[in-house]
Amino acid sequence: MAKQVNKEEKKPNIFVRMGRKLKETFSELKRVTWPTFPKVVKSTCVVIVVVVVFLVVVTGINYGLQELLNLITSIGA
């Protein structure tokens, strides 16, 4: 005959669970290798340059399409 063990595994309350997750998060952050300041400045400059290039490209396309639309609408009038 098999013994029937009635173990109710209760989940810890939300504060205990959040505390554990917070502890894990801080332990992971201790292992992160943070970039140096010159590396951050260089990466920021690269991002700004890429954004400006895309801004110029999108503005050029917008201007070209606007002029094309003006040309098409002026022909019909």
PQR file with spaces between the fields and no chain letter, atoms N, CA, C, O and H, PARSE charges and radii, in Angstrom:
ATOM       1  N    MET     1       0.827   -1.171    0.000 -0.4000 1.5000
ATOM       2  CA   MET     1       0.000    0.000    0.000 -0.0000 2.0000
ATOM       3  C    MET     1       0.881    1.246    0.000  0.5500 1.7000
ATOM       4  O    MET     1       1.805    1.373    0.803 -0.5500 1.4000
ATOM       5  N    ALA     2       0.583    2.137   -0.891 -0.4000 1.5000
ATOM       6  CA   ALA     2       1.386    3.358   -1.004 -0.0000 2.0000
ATOM       7  C    ALA     2       0.877    4.392   -0.023  0.5500 1.7000
ATOM       8  O    ALA     2      -0.326    4.607    0.129 -0.5500 1.4000
ATOM       9  H    ALA     2      -0.169    2.034   -1.544  0.4000 1.0000
ATOM      10  N    LYS     3       1.817    5.017    0.627 -0.4000 1.5000
ATOM      11  CA   LYS     3       1.436    6.092    1.542 -0.0000 2.0000
ATOM      12  C    LYS     3       1.132    7.338    0.738  0.5500 1.7000
ATOM      13  O    LYS     3       1.846    7.684   -0.203 -0.5500 1.4000
ATOM      14  H    LYS     3       2.794    4.843    0.504  0.4000 1.0000
ATOM      15  N    GLN     4       0.075    7.993    1.121 -0.4000 1.5000
ATOM      16  CA   GLN     4      -0.296    9.208    0.428 -0.0000 2.0000
ATOM      17  C    GLN     4       0.121   10.378    1.313  0.5500 1.7000
ATOM      18  O    GLN     4      -0.438   10.608    2.385 -0.5500 1.4000
ATOM      19  H    GLN     4      -0.506    7.711    1.885  0.4000 1.0000
ATOM      20  N    VAL     5       1.120   11.107    0.829 -0.4000 1.5000
ATOM      21  CA   VAL     5       1.634   12.240    1.581 -0.0000 2.0000
ATOM      22  C    VAL     5       0.981   13.492    1.026  0.5500 1.7000
ATOM      23  O    VAL     5       1.068   13.768   -0.170 -0.5500 1.4000
ATOM      24  H    VAL     5       1.575   10.920   -0.042  0.4000 1.0000
ATOM      25  N    ASN     6       0.349   14.226    1.868 -0.4000 1.5000
ATOM      26  CA   ASN     6      -0.336   15.441    1.457 -0.0000 2.0000
ATOM      27  C    ASN     6       0.550   16.638    1.802  0.5500 1.7000
ATOM      28  O    ASN     6       0.427   17.245    2.866 -0.5500 1.4000
ATOM      29  H    ASN     6       0.278   14.002    2.840  0.4000 1.0000
ATOM      30  N    LYS     7       1.428   16.948    0.884 -0.4000 1.5000
ATOM      31  CA   LYS     7       2.297   18.106    1.095 -0.0000 2.0000
ATOM      32  C    LYS     7       1.752   19.251    0.264  0.5500 1.7000
ATOM      33  O    LYS     7       1.707   19.179   -0.964 -0.5500 1.4000
ATOM      34  H    LYS     7       1.528   16.455    0.020  0.4000 1.0000
ATOM      35  N    GLU     8       1.356   20.265    0.919 -0.4000 1.5000
ATOM      36  CA   GLU     8       0.940   21.463    0.198 -0.0000 2.0000
ATOM      37  C    GLU     8       2.132   22.387    0.129  0.5500 1.7000
ATOM      38  O    GLU     8       2.580   22.926    1.141 -0.5500 1.4000
ATOM      39  H    GLU     8       1.393   20.324    1.916  0.4000 1.0000
ATOM      40  N    GLU     9       2.637   22.561   -1.066 -0.4000 1.5000
ATOM      41  CA   GLU     9       3.754   23.473   -1.230 -0.0000 2.0000
ATOM      42  C    GLU     9       3.179   24.863   -1.441  0.5500 1.7000
ATOM      43  O    GLU     9       2.637   25.180   -2.500 -0.5500 1.4000
ATOM      44  H    GLU     9       2.273   22.123   -1.888  0.4000 1.0000
ATOM      45  N    LYS    10       3.309   25.676   -0.414 -0.4000 1.5000
ATOM      46  CA   LYS    10       2.784   27.023   -0.501 -0.0000 2.0000
ATOM      47  C    LYS    10       3.821   27.924   -1.152  0.5500 1.7000
ATOM      48  O    LYS    10       5.013   27.858   -0.853 -0.5500 1.4000
ATOM      49  H    LYS    10       3.749   25.418    0.447  0.4000 1.0000
ATOM      50  N    LYS    11       3.334   28.761   -2.043 -0.4000 1.5000
ATOM      51  CA   LYS    11       4.225   29.745   -2.633 -0.0000 2.0000
ATOM      52  C    LYS    11       4.490   30.827   -1.591  0.5500 1.7000
ATOM      53  O    LYS    11       3.587   31.219   -0.852 -0.5500 1.4000
ATOM      54  H    LYS    11       2.366   28.815   -2.286  0.4000 1.0000
ATOM      55  N    PRO    12       5.726   31.305   -1.535 -0.5600 1.5000
ATOM      56  CA   PRO    12       5.997   32.407   -0.618  0.2800 2.0000
ATOM      57  C    PRO    12       5.214   33.646   -1.051  0.5500 1.7000
ATOM      58  O    PRO    12       4.825   33.771   -2.212 -0.5500 1.4000
ATOM      59  N    ASN    13       4.992   34.542   -0.122 -0.4000 1.5000
ATOM      60  CA   ASN    13       4.208   35.726   -0.475 -0.0000 2.0000
ATOM      61  C    ASN    13       4.973   36.593   -1.473  0.5500 1.7000
ATOM      62  O    ASN    13       6.152   36.366   -1.742 -0.5500 1.4000
ATOM      63  H    ASN    13       5.308   34.440    0.821  0.4000 1.0000
ATOM      64  N    ILE    14       4.293   37.567   -2.000 -0.4000 1.5000
ATOM      65  CA   ILE    14       4.842   38.368   -3.094 -0.0000 2.0000
ATOM      66  C    ILE    14       6.086   39.140   -2.672  0.5500 1.7000
ATOM      67  O    ILE    14       6.987   39.344   -3.486 -0.5500 1.4000
ATOM      68  H    ILE    14       3.335   37.752   -1.782  0.4000 1.0000
ATOM      69  N    PHE    15       6.152   39.568   -1.426 -0.4000 1.5000
ATOM      70  CA   PHE    15       7.301   40.349   -0.974 -0.0000 2.0000
ATOM      71  C    PHE    15       8.560   39.481   -0.904  0.5500 1.7000
ATOM      72  O    PHE    15       9.656   39.950   -1.210 -0.5500 1.4000
ATOM      73  H    PHE    15       5.420   39.402   -0.765  0.4000 1.0000
ATOM      74  N    VAL    16       8.407   38.243   -0.510 -0.4000 1.5000
ATOM      75  CA   VAL    16       9.547   37.329   -0.452 -0.0000 2.0000
ATOM      76  C    VAL    16      10.038   37.050   -1.869  0.5500 1.7000
ATOM      77  O    VAL    16      11.241   37.055   -2.131 -0.5500 1.4000
ATOM      78  H    VAL    16       7.516   37.862   -0.261  0.4000 1.0000
ATOM      79  N    ARG    17       9.093   36.806   -2.784 -0.4000 1.5000
ATOM      80  CA   ARG    17       9.471   36.538   -4.171 -0.0000 2.0000
ATOM      81  C    ARG    17      10.148   37.748   -4.805  0.5500 1.7000
ATOM      82  O    ARG    17      11.143   37.601   -5.514 -0.5500 1.4000
ATOM      83  H    ARG    17       8.116   36.801   -2.571  0.4000 1.0000
ATOM      84  N    MET    18       9.613   38.942   -4.556 -0.4000 1.5000
ATOM      85  CA   MET    18      10.220   40.154   -5.111 -0.0000 2.0000
ATOM      86  C    MET    18      11.598   40.388   -4.506  0.5500 1.7000
ATOM      87  O    MET    18      12.511   40.831   -5.202 -0.5500 1.4000
ATOM      88  H    MET    18       8.804   39.061   -3.980  0.4000 1.0000
ATOM      89  N    GLY    19      11.757   40.097   -3.226 -0.4000 1.5000
ATOM      90  CA   GLY    19      13.051   40.253   -2.573 -0.0000 2.0000
ATOM      91  C    GLY    19      14.097   39.345   -3.185  0.5500 1.7000
ATOM      92  O    GLY    19      15.246   39.747   -3.370 -0.5500 1.4000
ATOM      93  H    GLY    19      11.015   39.737   -2.660  0.4000 1.0000
ATOM      94  N    ARG    20      13.701   38.119   -3.501 -0.4000 1.5000
ATOM      95  CA   ARG    20      14.632   37.183   -4.135 -0.0000 2.0000
ATOM      96  C    ARG    20      15.040   37.665   -5.519  0.5500 1.7000
ATOM      97  O    ARG    20      16.212   37.609   -5.889 -0.5500 1.4000
ATOM      98  H    ARG    20      12.767   37.793   -3.352  0.4000 1.0000
ATOM      99  N    LYS    21      14.056   38.140   -6.277 -0.4000 1.5000
ATOM     100  CA   LYS    21      14.351   38.636   -7.619 -0.0000 2.0000
ATOM     101  C    LYS    21      15.254   39.860   -7.550  0.5500 1.7000
ATOM     102  O    LYS    21      16.161   40.010   -8.369 -0.5500 1.4000
ATOM     103  H    LYS    21      13.104   38.186   -5.976  0.4000 1.0000
ATOM     104  N    LEU    22      15.014   40.729   -6.584 -0.4000 1.5000
ATOM     105  CA   LEU    22      15.827   41.923   -6.436 -0.0000 2.0000
ATOM     106  C    LEU    22      17.263   41.555   -6.075  0.5500 1.7000
ATOM     107  O    LEU    22      18.208   42.167   -6.571 -0.5500 1.4000
ATOM     108  H    LEU    22      14.278   40.607   -5.919  0.4000 1.0000
ATOM     109  N    LYS    23      17.422   40.572   -5.224 -0.4000 1.5000
ATOM     110  CA   LYS    23      18.754   40.112   -4.830 -0.0000 2.0000
ATOM     111  C    LYS    23      19.485   39.529   -6.042  0.5500 1.7000
ATOM     112  O    LYS    23      20.675   39.777   -6.231 -0.5500 1.4000
ATOM     113  H    LYS    23      16.654   40.075   -4.821  0.4000 1.0000
ATOM     114  N    GLU    24      18.764   38.752   -6.863 -0.4000 1.5000
ATOM     115  CA   GLU    24      19.367   38.193   -8.072 -0.0000 2.0000
ATOM     116  C    GLU    24      19.771   39.297   -9.044  0.5500 1.7000
ATOM     117  O    GLU    24      20.826   39.227   -9.675 -0.5500 1.4000
ATOM     118  H    GLU    24      17.797   38.551   -6.709  0.4000 1.0000
ATOM     119  N    THR    25      18.929   40.308   -9.158 -0.4000 1.5000
ATOM     120  CA   THR    25      19.218   41.411  -10.062 -0.0000 2.0000
ATOM     121  C    THR    25      20.488   42.138   -9.646  0.5500 1.7000
ATOM     122  O    THR    25      21.341   42.430  -10.485 -0.5500 1.4000
ATOM     123  H    THR    25      18.072   40.366   -8.647  0.4000 1.0000
ATOM     124  N    PHE    26      20.619   42.432   -8.360 -0.4000 1.5000
ATOM     125  CA   PHE    26      21.809   43.138   -7.884 -0.0000 2.0000
ATOM     126  C    PHE    26      23.060   42.284   -8.044  0.5500 1.7000
ATOM     127  O    PHE    26      24.130   42.812   -8.344 -0.5500 1.4000
ATOM     128  H    PHE    26      19.926   42.195   -7.678  0.4000 1.0000
ATOM     129  N    SER    27      22.943   40.984   -7.850 -0.4000 1.5000
ATOM     130  CA   SER    27      24.118   40.131   -8.031 -0.0000 2.0000
ATOM     131  C    SER    27      24.529   40.083   -9.505  0.5500 1.7000
ATOM     132  O    SER    27      25.719   39.993   -9.807 -0.5500 1.4000
ATOM     133  H    SER    27      22.073   40.555   -7.607  0.4000 1.0000
ATOM     134  N    GLU    28      23.561   40.140  -10.427 -0.4000 1.5000
ATOM     135  CA   GLU    28      23.894   40.186  -11.848 -0.0000 2.0000
ATOM     136  C    GLU    28      24.538   41.520  -12.212  0.5500 1.7000
ATOM     137  O    GLU    28      25.472   41.561  -13.013 -0.5500 1.4000
ATOM     138  H    GLU    28      22.594   40.213  -10.181  0.4000 1.0000
ATOM     139  N    LEU    29      24.044   42.609  -11.628 -0.4000 1.5000
ATOM     140  CA   LEU    29      24.600   43.926  -11.936 -0.0000 2.0000
ATOM     141  C    LEU    29      26.043   44.048  -11.454  0.5500 1.7000
ATOM     142  O    LEU    29      26.819   44.809  -12.031 -0.5500 1.4000
ATOM     143  H    LEU    29      23.285   42.576  -10.978  0.4000 1.0000
ATOM     144  N    LYS    30      26.409   43.323  -10.423 -0.4000 1.5000
ATOM     145  CA   LYS    30      27.790   43.360   -9.942 -0.0000 2.0000
ATOM     146  C    LYS    30      28.733   42.718  -10.952  0.5500 1.7000
ATOM     147  O    LYS    30      29.914   43.063  -11.007 -0.5500 1.4000
ATOM     148  H    LYS    30      25.778   42.705   -9.954  0.4000 1.0000
ATOM     149  N    ARG    31      28.216   41.783  -11.756 -0.4000 1.5000
ATOM     150  CA   ARG    31      29.043   41.086  -12.732 -0.0000 2.0000
ATOM     151  C    ARG    31      29.130   41.806  -14.071  0.5500 1.7000
ATOM     152  O    ARG    31      29.897   41.395  -14.941 -0.5500 1.4000
ATOM     153  H    ARG    31      27.257   41.504  -11.712  0.4000 1.0000
ATOM     154  N    VAL    32      28.370   42.855  -14.246 -0.4000 1.5000
ATOM     155  CA   VAL    32      28.358   43.579  -15.519 -0.0000 2.0000
ATOM     156  C    VAL    32      29.666   44.347  -15.675  0.5500 1.7000
ATOM     157  O    VAL    32      30.163   44.945  -14.721 -0.5500 1.4000
ATOM     158  H    VAL    32      27.747   43.189  -13.539  0.4000 1.0000
ATOM     159  N    THR    33      30.216   44.324  -16.880 -0.4000 1.5000
ATOM     160  CA   THR    33      31.391   45.147  -17.152 -0.0000 2.0000
ATOM     161  C    THR    33      30.901   46.435  -17.807  0.5500 1.7000
ATOM     162  O    THR    33      30.408   46.420  -18.935 -0.5500 1.4000
ATOM     163  H    THR    33      29.813   43.837  -17.656  0.4000 1.0000
ATOM     164  N    TRP    34      31.038   47.521  -17.105 -0.4000 1.5000
ATOM     165  CA   TRP    34      30.554   48.802  -17.581 -0.0000 2.0000
ATOM     166  C    TRP    34      31.584   49.417  -18.525  0.5500 1.7000
ATOM     167  O    TRP    34      32.785   49.267  -18.303 -0.5500 1.4000
ATOM     168  H    TRP    34      31.438   47.533  -16.189  0.4000 1.0000
ATOM     169  N    PRO    35      31.132   50.110  -19.579 -0.5600 1.5000
ATOM     170  CA   PRO    35      32.078   50.715  -20.524  0.2800 2.0000
ATOM     171  C    PRO    35      32.773   51.925  -19.897  0.5500 1.7000
ATOM     172  O    PRO    35      32.264   52.545  -18.963 -0.5500 1.4000
ATOM     173  N    THR    36      33.941   52.236  -20.436 -0.4000 1.5000
ATOM     174  CA   THR    36      34.660   53.413  -19.955 -0.0000 2.0000
ATOM     175  C    THR    36      34.021   54.667  -20.545  0.5500 1.7000
ATOM     176  O    THR    36      33.248   54.593  -21.501 -0.5500 1.4000
ATOM     177  H    THR    36      34.355   51.732  -21.194  0.4000 1.0000
ATOM     178  N    PHE    37      34.353   55.813  -19.965 -0.4000 1.5000
ATOM     179  CA   PHE    37      33.748   57.068  -20.421 -0.0000 2.0000
ATOM     180  C    PHE    37      34.094   57.381  -21.879  0.5500 1.7000
ATOM     181  O    PHE    37      33.201   57.767  -22.633 -0.5500 1.4000
ATOM     182  H    PHE    37      34.980   55.872  -19.189  0.4000 1.0000
ATOM     183  N    PRO    38      35.350   57.231  -22.307 -0.5600 1.5000
ATOM     184  CA   PRO    38      35.636   57.498  -23.728  0.2800 2.0000
ATOM     185  C    PRO    38      34.865   56.582  -24.682  0.5500 1.7000
ATOM     186  O    PRO    38      34.471   57.000  -25.770 -0.5500 1.4000
ATOM     187  N    LYS    39      34.658   55.348  -24.270 -0.4000 1.5000
ATOM     188  CA   LYS    39      33.889   54.423  -25.105 -0.0000 2.0000
ATOM     189  C    LYS    39      32.423   54.873  -25.203  0.5500 1.7000
ATOM     190  O    LYS    39      31.805   54.762  -26.262 -0.5500 1.4000
ATOM     191  H    LYS    39      34.978   55.009  -23.386  0.4000 1.0000
ATOM     192  N    VAL    40      31.879   55.378  -24.099 -0.4000 1.5000
ATOM     193  CA   VAL    40      30.497   55.874  -24.103 -0.0000 2.0000
ATOM     194  C    VAL    40      30.377   57.087  -25.016  0.5500 1.7000
ATOM     195  O    VAL    40      29.422   57.199  -25.784 -0.5500 1.4000
ATOM     196  H    VAL    40      32.381   55.468  -23.239  0.4000 1.0000
ATOM     197  N    VAL    41      31.348   58.000  -24.932 -0.4000 1.5000
ATOM     198  CA   VAL    41      31.322   59.201  -25.776 -0.0000 2.0000
ATOM     199  C    VAL    41      31.422   58.810  -27.245  0.5500 1.7000
ATOM     200  O    VAL    41      30.707   59.361  -28.082 -0.5500 1.4000
ATOM     201  H    VAL    41      32.124   57.909  -24.308  0.4000 1.0000
ATOM     202  N    LYS    42      32.304   57.865  -27.566 -0.4000 1.5000
ATOM     203  CA   LYS    42      32.459   57.422  -28.948 -0.0000 2.0000
ATOM     204  C    LYS    42      31.169   56.785  -29.469  0.5500 1.7000
ATOM     205  O    LYS    42      30.742   57.069  -30.588 -0.5500 1.4000
ATOM     206  H    LYS    42      32.885   57.418  -26.886  0.4000 1.0000
ATOM     207  N    SER    43      30.562   55.938  -28.668 -0.4000 1.5000
ATOM     208  CA   SER    43      29.309   55.285  -29.081 -0.0000 2.0000
ATOM     209  C    SER    43      28.195   56.310  -29.268  0.5500 1.7000
ATOM     210  O    SER    43      27.392   56.203  -30.195 -0.5500 1.4000
ATOM     211  H    SER    43      30.909   55.707  -27.759  0.4000 1.0000
ATOM     212  N    THR    44      28.150   57.304  -28.382 -0.4000 1.5000
ATOM     213  CA   THR    44      27.131   58.349  -28.497 -0.0000 2.0000
ATOM     214  C    THR    44      27.319   59.141  -29.788  0.5500 1.7000
ATOM     215  O    THR    44      26.346   59.462  -30.469 -0.5500 1.4000
ATOM     216  H    THR    44      28.802   57.391  -27.628  0.4000 1.0000
ATOM     217  N    CYS    45      28.568   59.454  -30.123 -0.4000 1.5000
ATOM     218  CA   CYS    45      28.838   60.180  -31.368 -0.0000 2.0000
ATOM     219  C    CYS    45      28.424   59.361  -32.583  0.5500 1.7000
ATOM     220  O    CYS    45      27.871   59.906  -33.538 -0.5500 1.4000
ATOM     221  H    CYS    45      29.358   59.193  -29.570  0.4000 1.0000
ATOM     222  N    VAL    46      28.683   58.072  -32.555 -0.4000 1.5000
ATOM     223  CA   VAL    46      28.293   57.203  -33.668 -0.0000 2.0000
ATOM     224  C    VAL    46      26.771   57.207  -33.827  0.5500 1.7000
ATOM     225  O    VAL    46      26.263   57.279  -34.946 -0.5500 1.4000
ATOM     226  H    VAL    46      29.132   57.629  -31.779  0.4000 1.0000
ATOM     227  N    VAL    47      26.058   57.132  -32.728 -0.4000 1.5000
ATOM     228  CA   VAL    47      24.593   57.131  -32.781 -0.0000 2.0000
ATOM     229  C    VAL    47      24.086   58.458  -33.349  0.5500 1.7000
ATOM     230  O    VAL    47      23.180   58.468  -34.182 -0.5500 1.4000
ATOM     231  H    VAL    47      26.471   57.073  -31.819  0.4000 1.0000
ATOM     232  N    ILE    48      24.663   59.572  -32.905 -0.4000 1.5000
ATOM     233  CA   ILE    48      24.221   60.889  -33.392 -0.0000 2.0000
ATOM     234  C    ILE    48      24.487   61.014  -34.889  0.5500 1.7000
ATOM     235  O    ILE    48      23.644   61.535  -35.618 -0.5500 1.4000
ATOM     236  H    ILE    48      25.399   59.564  -32.228  0.4000 1.0000
ATOM     237  N    VAL    49      25.647   60.546  -35.362 -0.4000 1.5000
ATOM     238  CA   VAL    49      25.968   60.616  -36.791 -0.0000 2.0000
ATOM     239  C    VAL    49      24.983   59.772  -37.604  0.5500 1.7000
ATOM     240  O    VAL    49      24.504   60.215  -38.648 -0.5500 1.4000
ATOM     241  H    VAL    49      26.332   60.123  -34.769  0.4000 1.0000
ATOM     242  N    VAL    50      24.683   58.576  -37.137 -0.4000 1.5000
ATOM     243  CA   VAL    50      23.742   57.709  -37.862 -0.0000 2.0000
ATOM     244  C    VAL    50      22.354   58.349  -37.916  0.5500 1.7000
ATOM     245  O    VAL    50      21.686   58.299  -38.949 -0.5500 1.4000
ATOM     246  H    VAL    50      25.072   58.216  -36.289  0.4000 1.0000
ATOM     247  N    VAL    51      21.927   58.942  -36.820 -0.4000 1.5000
ATOM     248  CA   VAL    51      20.611   59.595  -36.789 -0.0000 2.0000
ATOM     249  C    VAL    51      20.579   60.770  -37.766  0.5500 1.7000
ATOM     250  O    VAL    51      19.589   60.951  -38.475 -0.5500 1.4000
ATOM     251  H    VAL    51      22.470   58.983  -35.981  0.4000 1.0000
ATOM     252  N    VAL    52      21.646   61.571  -37.812 -0.4000 1.5000
ATOM     253  CA   VAL    52      21.689   62.719  -38.728 -0.0000 2.0000
ATOM     254  C    VAL    52      21.683   62.244  -40.178  0.5500 1.7000
ATOM     255  O    VAL    52      21.016   62.846  -41.019 -0.5500 1.4000
ATOM     256  H    VAL    52      22.450   61.423  -37.236  0.4000 1.0000
ATOM     257  N    VAL    53      22.423   61.164  -40.484 -0.4000 1.5000
ATOM     258  CA   VAL    53      22.436   60.638  -41.858 -0.0000 2.0000
ATOM     259  C    VAL    53      21.032   60.185  -42.261  0.5500 1.7000
ATOM     260  O    VAL    53      20.565   60.508  -43.353 -0.5500 1.4000
ATOM     261  H    VAL    53      22.965   60.676  -39.801  0.4000 1.0000
ATOM     262  N    PHE    54      20.367   59.444  -41.390 -0.4000 1.5000
ATOM     263  CA   PHE    54      18.998   59.016  -41.711 -0.0000 2.0000
ATOM     264  C    PHE    54      18.051   60.207  -41.825  0.5500 1.7000
ATOM     265  O    PHE    54      17.136   60.190  -42.649 -0.5500 1.4000
ATOM     266  H    PHE    54      20.747   59.181  -40.503  0.4000 1.0000
ATOM     267  N    LEU    55      18.256   61.236  -41.012 -0.4000 1.5000
ATOM     268  CA   LEU    55      17.435   62.441  -41.093 -0.0000 2.0000
ATOM     269  C    LEU    55      17.586   63.093  -42.462  0.5500 1.7000
ATOM     270  O    LEU    55      16.596   63.498  -43.072 -0.5500 1.4000
ATOM     271  H    LEU    55      18.999   61.250  -40.343  0.4000 1.0000
ATOM     272  N    VAL    56      18.813   63.195  -42.943 -0.4000 1.5000
ATOM     273  CA   VAL    56      19.059   63.806  -44.250 -0.0000 2.0000
ATOM     274  C    VAL    56      18.431   62.954  -45.355  0.5500 1.7000
ATOM     275  O    VAL    56      17.811   63.497  -46.270 -0.5500 1.4000
ATOM     276  H    VAL    56      19.617   62.867  -42.448  0.4000 1.0000
ATOM     277  N    VAL    57      18.580   61.642  -45.285 -0.4000 1.5000
ATOM     278  CA   VAL    57      18.024   60.762  -46.317 -0.0000 2.0000
ATOM     279  C    VAL    57      16.498   60.856  -46.345  0.5500 1.7000
ATOM     280  O    VAL    57      15.905   61.013  -47.412 -0.5500 1.4000
ATOM     281  H    VAL    57      19.083   61.201  -44.541  0.4000 1.0000
ATOM     282  N    VAL    58      15.871   60.761  -45.191 -0.4000 1.5000
ATOM     283  CA   VAL    58      14.406   60.802  -45.135 -0.0000 2.0000
ATOM     284  C    VAL    58      13.889   62.177  -45.562  0.5500 1.7000
ATOM     285  O    VAL    58      12.870   62.268  -46.247 -0.5500 1.4000
ATOM     286  H    VAL    58      16.352   60.633  -44.324  0.4000 1.0000
ATOM     287  N    THR    59      14.581   63.242  -45.166 -0.4000 1.5000
ATOM     288  CA   THR    59      14.174   64.587  -45.590 -0.0000 2.0000
ATOM     289  C    THR    59      14.303   64.735  -47.099  0.5500 1.7000
ATOM     290  O    THR    59      13.439   65.335  -47.737 -0.5500 1.4000
ATOM     291  H    THR    59      15.409   63.168  -44.610  0.4000 1.0000
ATOM     292  N    GLY    60      15.383   64.189  -47.682 -0.4000 1.5000
ATOM     293  CA   GLY    60      15.558   64.241  -49.137 -0.0000 2.0000
ATOM     294  C    GLY    60      14.463   63.491  -49.866  0.5500 1.7000
ATOM     295  O    GLY    60      13.927   63.983  -50.859 -0.5500 1.4000
ATOM     296  H    GLY    60      16.085   63.702  -47.164  0.4000 1.0000
ATOM     297  N    ILE    61      14.126   62.304  -49.384 -0.4000 1.5000
ATOM     298  CA   ILE    61      13.041   61.532  -50.001 -0.0000 2.0000
ATOM     299  C    ILE    61      11.721   62.287  -49.882  0.5500 1.7000
ATOM     300  O    ILE    61      10.941   62.337  -50.834 -0.5500 1.4000
ATOM     301  H    ILE    61      14.561   61.905  -48.577  0.4000 1.0000
ATOM     302  N    ASN    62      11.477   62.863  -48.734 -0.4000 1.5000
ATOM     303  CA   ASN    62      10.237   63.618  -48.519 -0.0000 2.0000
ATOM     304  C    ASN    62      10.167   64.815  -49.473  0.5500 1.7000
ATOM     305  O    ASN    62       9.123   65.076  -50.070 -0.5500 1.4000
ATOM     306  H    ASN    62      12.110   62.822  -47.961  0.4000 1.0000
ATOM     307  N    TYR    63      11.268   65.529  -49.612 -0.4000 1.5000
ATOM     308  CA   TYR    63      11.299   66.690  -50.502 -0.0000 2.0000
ATOM     309  C    TYR    63      11.075   66.255  -51.951  0.5500 1.7000
ATOM     310  O    TYR    63      10.323   66.893  -52.688 -0.5500 1.4000
ATOM     311  H    TYR    63      12.117   65.317  -49.128  0.4000 1.0000
ATOM     312  N    GLY    64      11.737   65.156  -52.357 -0.4000 1.5000
ATOM     313  CA   GLY    64      11.575   64.668  -53.724 -0.0000 2.0000
ATOM     314  C    GLY    64      10.140   64.250  -54.019  0.5500 1.7000
ATOM     315  O    GLY    64       9.600   64.579  -55.075 -0.5500 1.4000
ATOM     316  H    GLY    64      12.347   64.638  -51.759  0.4000 1.0000
ATOM     317  N    LEU    65       9.529   63.536  -53.102 -0.4000 1.5000
ATOM     318  CA   LEU    65       8.138   63.116  -53.305 -0.0000 2.0000
ATOM     319  C    LEU    65       7.189   64.320  -53.302  0.5500 1.7000
ATOM     320  O    LEU    65       6.202   64.333  -54.039 -0.5500 1.4000
ATOM     321  H    LEU    65       9.968   63.269  -52.244  0.4000 1.0000
ATOM     322  N    GLN    66       7.481   65.317  -52.488 -0.4000 1.5000
ATOM     323  CA   GLN    66       6.639   66.519  -52.454 -0.0000 2.0000
ATOM     324  C    GLN    66       6.732   67.266  -53.785  0.5500 1.7000
ATOM     325  O    GLN    66       5.718   67.725  -54.310 -0.5500 1.4000
ATOM     326  H    GLN    66       8.282   65.306  -51.890  0.4000 1.0000
ATOM     327  N    GLU    67       7.937   67.388  -54.329 -0.4000 1.5000
ATOM     328  CA   GLU    67       8.096   68.057  -55.620 -0.0000 2.0000
ATOM     329  C    GLU    67       7.421   67.262  -56.736  0.5500 1.7000
ATOM     330  O    GLU    67       6.829   67.845  -57.644 -0.5500 1.4000
ATOM     331  H    GLU    67       8.761   67.015  -53.902  0.4000 1.0000
ATOM     332  N    LEU    68       7.510   65.928  -56.669 -0.4000 1.5000
ATOM     333  CA   LEU    68       6.836   65.090  -57.655 -0.0000 2.0000
ATOM     334  C    LEU    68       5.328   65.276  -57.584  0.5500 1.7000
ATOM     335  O    LEU    68       4.658   65.354  -58.614 -0.5500 1.4000
ATOM     336  H    LEU    68       7.991   65.455  -55.931  0.4000 1.0000
ATOM     337  N    LEU    69       4.800   65.344  -56.387 -0.4000 1.5000
ATOM     338  CA   LEU    69       3.363   65.565  -56.210 -0.0000 2.0000
ATOM     339  C    LEU    69       2.959   66.935  -56.731  0.5500 1.7000
ATOM     340  O    LEU    69       1.918   67.069  -57.375 -0.5500 1.4000
ATOM     341  H    LEU    69       5.344   65.281  -55.550  0.4000 1.0000
ATOM     342  N    ASN    70       3.768   67.956  -56.463 -0.4000 1.5000
ATOM     343  CA   ASN    70       3.471   69.299  -56.980 -0.0000 2.0000
ATOM     344  C    ASN    70       3.505   69.311  -58.525  0.5500 1.7000
ATOM     345  O    ASN    70       2.683   69.972  -59.159 -0.5500 1.4000
ATOM     346  H    ASN    70       4.614   67.848  -55.941  0.4000 1.0000
ATOM     347  N    LEU    71       4.447   68.586  -59.113 -0.4000 1.5000
ATOM     348  CA   LEU    71       4.534   68.502  -60.558 -0.0000 2.0000
ATOM     349  C    LEU    71       3.304   67.829  -61.149  0.5500 1.7000
ATOM     350  O    LEU    71       2.752   68.291  -62.148 -0.5500 1.4000
ATOM     351  H    LEU    71       5.115   68.049  -58.598  0.4000 1.0000
ATOM     352  N    ILE    72       2.877   66.732  -60.527 -0.4000 1.5000
ATOM     353  CA   ILE    72       1.706   65.990  -61.018 -0.0000 2.0000
ATOM     354  C    ILE    72       0.439   66.838  -60.891  0.5500 1.7000
ATOM     355  O    ILE    72      -0.383   66.872  -61.807 -0.5500 1.4000
ATOM     356  H    ILE    72       3.325   66.357  -59.716  0.4000 1.0000
ATOM     357  N    THR    73       0.285   67.516  -59.766 -0.4000 1.5000
ATOM     358  CA   THR    73      -0.946   68.310  -59.565 -0.0000 2.0000
ATOM     359  C    THR    73      -0.942   69.571  -60.412  0.5500 1.7000
ATOM     360  O    THR    73      -2.014   70.068  -60.759 -0.5500 1.4000
ATOM     361  H    THR    73       0.952   67.489  -59.022  0.4000 1.0000
ATOM     362  N    SER    74       0.222   70.108  -60.758 -0.4000 1.5000
ATOM     363  CA   SER    74       0.255   71.317  -61.603 -0.0000 2.0000
ATOM     364  C    SER    74      -0.039   70.965  -63.062  0.5500 1.7000
ATOM     365  O    SER    74      -0.516   71.826  -63.801 -0.5500 1.4000
ATOM     366  H    SER    74       1.092   69.704  -60.476  0.4000 1.0000
ATOM     367  N    ILE    75       0.222   69.756  -63.496 -0.4000 1.5000
ATOM     368  CA   ILE    75      -0.065   69.343  -64.876 -0.0000 2.0000
ATOM     369  C    ILE    75      -1.578   69.288  -65.085  0.5500 1.7000
ATOM     370  O    ILE    75      -2.077   69.694  -66.135 -0.5500 1.4000
ATOM     371  H    ILE    75       0.609   69.056  -62.896  0.4000 1.0000
ATOM     372  N    GLY    76      -2.305   68.786  -64.089 -0.4000 1.5000
ATOM     373  CA   GLY    76      -3.739   68.634  -64.238 -0.0000 2.0000
ATOM     374  C    GLY    76      -4.494   69.942  -64.144  0.5500 1.7000
ATOM     375  O    GLY    76      -5.650   70.003  -64.565 -0.5500 1.4000
ATOM     376  H    GLY    76      -1.900   68.456  -63.237  0.4000 1.0000
ATOM     377  N    ALA    77      -3.897   70.982  -63.615 -0.4000 1.5000
ATOM     378  CA   ALA    77      -4.627   72.244  -63.425 -0.0000 2.0000
ATOM     379  C    ALA    77      -4.537   73.155  -64.589  0.5500 1.7000
ATOM     380  O    ALA    77      -5.103   74.248  -64.563 -0.5500 1.4000
ATOM     381  H    ALA    77      -2.959   70.933  -63.274  0.4000 1.0000
